[in-house]
Amino acid sequence: MLNYDYVWDMIFHPNGAIEVKVHTTGYISSVFLFGDALKYGNRVGEHTLGTVHTHSVHFKVDLDVAGLENWVWAEDMAFVPTAVPWNPEYQIQRLQVTRKLLETEEQAAFPMG
């Protein structure tokens, strides 16, 4: 069982710098620890393994600094079929970062239903 809430800290420094931090809270993704399970996470209790997983956080700040000719890159993750290095006739699905230059502000919006 897992459930996360995120705490966003946005710090506006006197020199004009903006610092953003994201913290997770709640229950972690965990399983019973046995065998060689430490390959798949970290021990978080006597018999509990916190499993390896990913978090993606996206945010955009558009302050029109230095004019209107700004640009933004979107980063996401996609599963890509990849040959198994030790047995090339088999494939696995491997996470890979994808990057795309967004041409319009609308392309940066998330679909809401």
N, CA and C of each residue as an Amber inpcrd file, in Angstrom:
protein
   339
   0.8490000  -1.1740000   0.0000000   0.0000000   0.0000000   0.0000000
   0.8900000   1.2300000   0.0000000   0.5140000   2.2240000  -0.7390000
   1.2640000   3.4660000  -0.7130000   0.3180000   4.6240000  -0.9440000
   0.6890000   5.7410000  -0.3900000  -0.0870000   6.9680000  -0.5530000
   0.8540000   8.1320000  -0.3010000   0.9350000   9.0370000  -1.2450000
   1.8300000  10.1740000  -1.1100000   1.0650000  11.4800000  -1.1760000
   1.5340000  12.4100000  -0.4240000   1.1940000  13.8100000  -0.6040000
   2.5190000  14.5220000  -0.8080000   2.4900000  15.6120000  -1.5200000
   3.7170000  16.3430000  -1.8010000   3.6570000  17.7220000  -1.1620000
   4.7710000  18.1260000  -0.5840000   4.9090000  19.4690000  -0.0290000
   5.8350000  20.2370000  -0.9670000   5.3460000  21.3620000  -1.4690000
   6.1340000  22.2140000  -2.3640000   6.6100000  23.4250000  -1.5780000
   7.9120000  23.6410000  -1.5600000   8.4890000  24.8480000  -0.9640000
   8.9980000  25.7250000  -2.0980000   8.4660000  26.9210000  -2.2080000
   8.9530000  27.8900000  -3.1880000   9.5520000  29.0470000  -2.4110000
  10.8530000  29.2150000  -2.5760000  11.5930000  30.2080000  -1.8090000
  12.0310000  31.3150000  -2.7570000  11.5950000  32.5180000  -2.4770000
  11.9500000  33.6840000  -3.2790000  13.0330000  34.4420000  -2.5260000
  14.2640000  34.3330000  -2.9850000  15.4060000  34.9460000  -2.3090000
  15.4810000  36.4400000  -2.6240000  16.0520000  37.2350000  -1.7000000
  16.1570000  38.6830000  -1.9140000  16.9420000  39.0640000  -3.1750000
  17.8690000  38.1980000  -3.6160000  18.6670000  38.5220000  -4.8020000
  17.9460000  38.1970000  -6.1090000  16.6860000  37.7280000  -6.0190000
  15.9030000  37.4170000  -7.2130000  15.8890000  35.9430000  -7.5810000
  16.7310000  35.1450000  -6.9400000  16.7500000  33.7050000  -7.2280000
  15.4860000  33.0510000  -6.6770000  15.0020000  32.0560000  -7.3910000
  13.8380000  31.2880000  -6.9590000  14.2900000  29.8450000  -6.7570000
  14.0230000  29.3200000  -5.5690000  14.3980000  27.9460000  -5.2360000
  13.1190000  27.1420000  -5.0110000  13.0480000  25.9650000  -5.6350000
  11.8700000  25.1090000  -5.4900000  12.3240000  23.7560000  -4.9480000
  11.6410000  23.2870000  -3.9060000  11.9150000  21.9710000  -3.3260000
  10.6020000  21.1990000  -3.2540000  10.6760000  19.8940000  -3.4770000
   9.5010000  19.0330000  -3.3730000   9.8300000  17.9240000  -2.3840000
   8.9450000  17.7170000  -1.4200000   9.1290000  16.6800000  -0.4120000
   7.9180000  15.7520000  -0.4440000   8.1600000  14.4430000  -0.3630000
   7.0550000  13.4920000  -0.2930000   6.7220000  13.2040000   1.1650000
   5.4540000  12.9510000   1.4240000   5.0030000  12.5510000   2.7530000
   4.0620000  11.3700000   2.5740000   3.7930000  10.6500000   3.6230000
   2.8140000   9.5710000   3.5380000   3.4460000   8.2090000   3.6580000
   2.8070000   7.2050000   3.0790000   3.2280000   5.8120000   3.1850000
   4.0310000   5.4130000   1.9590000   5.1740000   4.7690000   2.1970000
   6.0230000   4.3650000   1.0830000   5.5410000   3.0530000   0.4760000
   6.0010000   2.7810000  -0.7310000   5.7540000   1.5040000  -1.3890000
   6.6900000   0.4810000  -0.7520000   6.1460000  -0.5630000  -0.1310000
   6.9970000  -1.5220000   0.5740000   6.4730000  -2.9450000   0.4160000
   7.3740000  -3.9010000   0.6430000   7.0480000  -5.3240000   0.5990000
   7.8160000  -6.0320000   1.7110000   7.4810000  -7.3020000   1.9340000
   8.1890000  -8.1150000   2.9180000   9.6100000  -8.3580000   2.4270000
  10.5910000  -8.1950000   3.3040000  12.0090000  -8.3460000   2.9530000
  12.4290000  -9.8030000   3.1240000  12.8730000 -10.4210000   2.0360000
  13.3910000 -11.7880000   2.1160000  14.3240000 -12.0320000   0.9380000
  15.1470000 -13.0500000   1.0490000  16.0310000 -13.4500000  -0.0420000
  16.9500000 -12.3280000  -0.5000000  17.0690000 -12.1930000  -1.8190000
  17.9520000 -11.1690000  -2.3940000  17.1960000  -9.8860000  -2.7240000
  16.1550000  -9.5850000  -1.9550000  15.2910000  -8.4300000  -2.2350000
  16.0260000  -7.0970000  -2.1990000  17.1880000  -7.0180000  -1.5430000
  17.9120000  -5.7410000  -1.4810000  18.3700000  -5.2640000  -2.8600000
  18.2660000  -6.1070000  -3.8820000  18.5360000  -5.6700000  -5.2590000
  17.4560000  -4.7090000  -5.7510000  16.2910000  -4.7240000  -5.0900000
  15.1270000  -3.9990000  -5.5830000  14.6650000  -2.8840000  -4.6530000
  15.5360000  -2.4760000  -3.7180000  15.1700000  -1.3940000  -2.8140000
  16.0900000  -1.3320000  -1.6180000  15.6080000  -0.6960000  -0.5610000
  16.3930000  -0.5080000   0.6600000  15.6050000  -0.9900000   1.8640000
  16.3320000  -1.5270000   2.8480000  15.7070000  -1.9590000   4.0920000
  15.2210000  -0.7220000   4.8410000  13.9350000  -0.7100000   5.1810000
  13.3560000   0.4140000   5.9280000  12.7950000  -0.0400000   7.2700000
  12.8730000  -1.3180000   7.5420000  12.4210000  -1.9020000   8.8030000
  13.0370000  -3.2750000   8.9340000  12.8060000  -3.9330000  10.0770000
  13.4330000  -5.2340000  10.3130000  13.1120000  -6.2340000   9.2030000
  11.8670000  -6.2770000   8.7570000  11.4490000  -7.2060000   7.7030000
  10.7490000  -6.4680000   6.5600000  11.1260000  -5.2240000   6.3220000
  10.4250000  -4.4000000   5.3330000  11.4060000  -3.8220000   4.3230000
  11.0450000  -3.9370000   3.0460000  11.8370000  -3.3860000   1.9480000
  11.0720000  -2.2280000   1.3260000  11.6920000  -1.0550000   1.2410000
  11.1410000   0.0570000   0.4660000  11.5200000  -0.1660000  -0.9850000
  10.5410000  -0.3780000  -1.8540000  10.8220000  -0.7880000  -3.2300000
  11.2720000   0.3810000  -4.1030000  12.0850000   0.0550000  -5.1060000
  12.5400000   1.0420000  -6.0830000  11.3420000   1.4690000  -6.9220000
  11.1690000   2.7590000  -7.1030000  10.1080000   3.2970000  -7.9490000
  10.4930000   4.7210000  -8.3360000   9.7200000   5.3360000  -9.1740000
  10.0750000   6.6660000  -9.6720000   9.0270000   7.6950000  -9.2880000
   9.4670000   8.9320000  -9.2350000   8.5840000  10.0800000  -9.0580000
   8.9390000  11.0740000 -10.1590000   7.9580000  11.5950000 -10.8320000
   8.1890000  12.6450000 -11.8180000   7.4740000  13.8930000 -11.3440000
   8.2090000  14.9830000 -11.3090000   7.6420000  16.2570000 -10.8760000
   7.8700000  17.2540000 -11.9980000   6.8160000  17.9120000 -12.4190000
   6.9080000  18.8930000 -13.4930000   6.3310000  20.2130000 -13.0090000
   6.9980000  21.2850000 -13.3400000   6.4450000  22.5980000 -13.0400000
   6.9530000  23.5820000 -14.0740000   6.2320000  24.6520000 -14.2080000
   6.6020000  25.6780000 -15.1780000   6.3960000  27.0350000 -14.5410000
   7.3800000  27.8800000 -14.6770000   7.2690000  29.2610000 -14.2260000
   7.5120000  30.1290000 -15.4500000   6.5480000  30.9420000 -15.7970000
   6.6740000  31.8120000 -16.9640000   6.5800000  33.2510000 -16.4890000
   7.7220000  33.8600000 -16.2810000   7.7610000  35.2230000 -15.7520000
   7.9840000  36.2690000 -16.8430000   8.0810000  35.8400000 -18.0870000
   8.3990000  36.7420000 -19.2000000   9.6700000  37.5400000 -18.9260000
  10.6400000  36.8800000 -18.3270000  11.9320000  37.5090000 -18.0680000
  12.6670000  37.6520000 -19.3950000  13.2470000  38.7860000 -19.6310000
  14.0130000  39.0690000 -20.8470000  13.1410000  39.0060000 -22.0960000
  11.8720000  39.3760000 -21.9750000  10.9990000  39.4450000 -23.1410000
  10.0930000  38.2410000 -23.2850000   9.4720000  38.1550000 -24.4620000
   8.4850000  37.1100000 -24.7150000   9.0410000  35.9310000 -25.5080000
  10.3200000  35.9810000 -25.8620000  10.9220000  34.9200000 -26.6750000
  11.4890000  33.8080000 -25.7950000  10.6950000  33.2950000 -24.8790000
  11.1260000  32.2160000 -23.9980000  10.8370000  30.8700000 -24.6420000
  11.4050000  29.8230000 -24.1050000  11.1380000  28.4750000 -24.5720000
  11.1400000  27.5470000 -23.3730000  10.5380000  26.3690000 -23.5570000
  10.4940000  25.3900000 -22.4780000  10.6160000  23.9860000 -23.0620000
  11.3680000  23.1570000 -22.3680000  11.5010000  21.7520000 -22.7210000
  10.6300000  20.9340000 -21.7840000   9.9200000  19.9570000 -22.3200000
   9.1460000  19.0180000 -21.5050000   9.9390000  17.7210000 -21.3980000
  10.0730000  17.2200000 -20.1870000  10.7220000  15.9320000 -19.9700000
   9.6920000  14.9630000 -19.4160000   9.7290000  13.7390000 -19.9160000
   8.8040000  12.7050000 -19.4710000   9.5620000  11.3840000 -19.4850000
   8.8680000  10.3080000 -19.1860000   9.4690000   8.9810000 -19.2460000
   8.5950000   8.0940000 -20.1090000   9.2340000   7.1990000 -20.8290000
   8.5070000   6.2410000 -21.6590000   9.2130000   4.8930000 -21.5710000
   8.4330000   3.8240000 -21.6360000   9.0230000   2.4900000 -21.6950000
   9.4120000   2.2040000 -23.1380000  10.6650000   1.7900000 -23.3330000
  11.2040000   1.5420000 -24.6620000  11.6740000   0.0870000 -24.7320000
  11.2680000  -0.6640000 -25.7700000  11.7750000  -2.0330000 -25.9130000
  13.2860000  -1.9970000 -26.1260000  14.0060000  -2.7630000 -25.3180000
  15.4650000  -2.7680000 -25.3620000  15.9540000  -4.2090000 -25.3290000
  16.9280000  -4.5170000 -26.1700000  17.5000000  -5.8650000 -26.1710000
  18.2170000  -6.1060000 -24.8470000  18.0440000  -7.2960000 -24.2900000
  18.7380000  -7.6650000 -23.0580000  20.2220000  -7.8080000 -23.3910000
  21.1150000  -7.0570000 -22.7070000  22.5430000  -7.0700000 -23.0770000
  23.1730000  -8.4640000 -23.0700000  22.7990000  -9.3150000 -22.1300000
  23.4200000 -10.6310000 -22.0180000  22.7000000 -11.6950000 -22.8530000
  21.5720000 -11.3130000 -23.4750000  20.8290000 -12.2470000 -24.3170000
  20.0270000 -11.4430000 -25.3360000  20.6730000 -10.9360000 -26.4080000
  20.0560000  -9.9850000 -27.3410000  18.7970000 -10.4800000 -28.0520000
  18.5230000 -11.7780000 -28.0520000  17.3010000 -12.2490000 -28.7180000
  16.0540000 -11.9700000 -27.8870000  16.2270000 -11.5370000 -26.6370000
  15.0990000 -11.1830000 -25.7750000  15.0680000  -9.6790000 -25.5460000
  13.8720000  -9.1470000 -25.3190000  13.7190000  -7.7110000 -25.0640000
  13.0630000  -7.4780000 -23.7090000  13.4110000  -6.3340000 -23.1150000
  12.7580000  -5.8700000 -21.8940000  12.2070000  -4.4760000 -22.1620000
  11.3010000  -4.0260000 -21.3210000  10.7890000  -2.6580000 -21.3960000
  11.5890000  -1.8320000 -20.3960000  12.3260000  -0.8460000 -20.8710000
  13.2120000  -0.0570000 -20.0210000  12.7710000   1.4010000 -20.0240000
  12.7470000   2.0180000 -18.8220000  12.3820000   3.4370000 -18.7370000
  13.4520000   4.3000000 -19.3790000  13.0030000   5.2760000 -20.1470000
  13.9210000   6.1930000 -20.8140000  13.3390000   7.6000000 -20.7280000
  14.2060000   8.5770000 -20.5250000  13.7660000   9.9710000 -20.4800000
  13.5170000  10.4510000 -21.9030000  12.3760000  11.1130000 -22.1160000
  12.0810000  11.7280000 -23.4090000  12.0580000  13.2400000 -23.2260000
  12.5260000  13.9650000 -24.2130000  12.5620000  15.4280000 -24.1480000
  11.9530000  16.0030000 -25.4240000  11.1580000  17.0700000 -25.2420000
  10.4990000  17.6830000 -26.3970000  10.4580000  19.1910000 -26.1850000
  10.8500000  19.9360000 -27.2040000  10.7410000  21.3930000 -27.1690000
   9.2890000  21.7620000 -27.4400000   8.6700000  22.4690000 -26.5130000
   7.2750000  22.8740000 -26.6730000   7.2220000  24.2010000 -27.4230000
   6.4180000  24.2410000 -28.4600000   6.3420000  25.4200000 -29.3190000
   5.3610000  26.4660000 -28.7960000   4.3180000  26.0160000 -28.0860000
   3.3070000  26.9560000 -27.5960000   3.0650000  26.7270000 -26.1090000
   2.5140000  27.7320000 -25.4580000   2.1900000  27.6220000 -24.0410000
   1.1190000  26.5590000 -23.8040000   0.2040000  26.3960000 -24.7530000
  -0.8550000  25.4010000 -24.6180000  -0.2950000  23.9810000 -24.5650000
   0.8230000  23.7310000 -25.2380000   1.4230000  22.3990000 -25.2210000
   1.9360000  22.0240000 -23.8290000   2.1750000  22.9990000 -22.9800000
   2.6620000  22.7330000 -21.6270000   1.5270000  22.4470000 -20.6520000
   0.2820000  22.6640000 -21.0670000  -0.8660000  22.4510000 -20.1780000
  -1.1610000  20.9580000 -20.0570000  -1.5730000  20.5450000 -18.8660000
  -1.9570000  19.1590000 -18.6380000  -3.4410000  18.9950000 -18.9410000
  -3.8290000  17.9150000 -19.6180000  -5.2570000  17.6940000 -19.8810000
  -5.9960000  17.4470000 -18.5640000  -7.1030000  18.1210000 -18.3740000
  -7.8750000  17.9970000 -17.1370000  -9.2060000  17.3180000 -17.4270000
  -9.1740000  16.0200000 -17.6720000 -10.4000000  15.2520000 -17.8650000
 -10.7960000  15.2450000 -19.2590000
